[in-house]
Amino acid sequence: MTQYKVQENIAEIAMYVGSLIAEGKIDQKELGISSMELSYQIIQWAEEFEEQYASKVIDKDPSGYEQFDVLGNPFGYPDAIDNYTEKKCKEQGWMTDQILSPKK
């Protein structure tokens, strides 16, 4: 595991979690999630993602563009890390499938 990749994962996960909070899909105050806990989880998830999925995520077509990865994410790494982050947020009880679904 390279430190650079873990740092990249931390940045990606933090941006995505931040967007989920900004959109109201994670209510940090209502759930009582401290900034310290949030930071700790993001770092843990970044390390776990790298250990478990790094070698499985990126699959490039002959032109060098990322295509479907081996986990079925249509946009390679960005899609894979977002899906992983959603999974981890659900495991923490920070969000549900219902919250992710667009309102009709």
C-alpha positions in Angstrom: 0.0 0.0 0.0 1.5 3.3 -1.0 1.0 6.4 1.2 0.3 8.5 -1.9 -2.7 6.3 -2.8 -4.0 6.3 0.7 -3.8 10.1 0.7 -5.6 10.3 -2.6 -8.3 8.0 -1.2 -8.6 10.2 1.9 -9.1 13.3 -0.3 -11.7 11.5 -2.5 -13.7 10.1 0.4 -13.6 13.4 2.3 -14.9 15.3 -0.7 -17.7 12.8 -1.2 -18.7 12.7 2.5 -18.6 16.5 2.5 -21.0 16.6 -0.4 -23.3 14.1 1.3 -23.4 16.3 4.4 -23.9 19.5 2.3 -26.8 17.8 0.4 -28.4 16.7 3.7 -27.9 13.0 3.0 -25.9 12.8 6.2 -27.0 14.9 9.1 -23.8 15.3 11.1 -25.4 17.3 13.9 -28.5 15.1 14.3 -26.5 11.9 14.3 -24.0 13.4 16.7 -21.0 12.7 14.5 -18.0 14.7 15.8 -15.4 16.0 13.4 -12.8 13.8 15.0 -14.9 10.7 14.5 -15.6 11.7 10.9 -11.9 12.2 10.2 -11.0 9.0 11.8 -13.5 7.0 9.8 -12.4 8.6 6.5 -8.8 7.7 7.2 -9.8 4.1 8.1 -11.9 3.7 5.0 -9.2 5.1 2.8 -6.7 2.5 4.1 -9.3 -0.3 3.9 -10.2 0.7 0.4 -6.6 0.6 -0.7 -6.0 -2.8 1.0 -9.1 -4.5 -0.3 -9.8 -3.0 -3.7 -6.8 -1.2 -5.1 -5.6 -4.0 -7.3 -9.2 -4.7 -8.5 -10.5 -1.3 -9.4 -8.9 0.2 -12.5 -9.2 -1.5 -15.8 -8.3 0.5 -18.8 -9.3 0.1 -22.4 -6.5 0.1 -25.1 -6.8 3.9 -25.5 -5.9 4.3 -21.8 -9.4 5.4 -20.6 -10.9 3.7 -17.5 -13.8 1.5 -18.3 -15.9 -0.8 -16.2 -13.7 -2.1 -13.4 -13.7 -5.6 -12.2 -16.1 -4.6 -9.4 -18.7 -3.4 -11.9 -18.2 0.3 -11.4 -18.8 2.0 -14.7 -16.3 4.9 -14.2 -13.4 3.0 -12.6 -11.8 4.5 -9.5 -14.1 7.6 -8.9 -17.2 5.4 -9.1 -15.6 2.6 -7.0 -14.5 4.9 -4.2 -17.9 6.7 -4.1 -19.8 3.4 -3.9 -17.4 2.1 -1.2 -18.0 5.4 0.8 -21.7 5.0 0.5 -21.5 1.4 1.7 -19.3 2.4 4.7 -21.7 5.3 5.6 -24.6 2.9 5.6 -22.7 0.4 7.8 -22.0 3.3 10.3 -25.8 4.1 10.3 -25.1 7.5 8.9 -27.4 7.0 5.8 -29.8 4.6 4.3 -30.9 3.6 0.8 -34.0 5.7 1.3 -31.9 8.8 1.8 -30.0 8.2 -1.4 -33.1 7.7 -3.5 -34.2 10.9 -5.3 -37.6 12.2 -4.1 -40.4 11.9 -6.7 
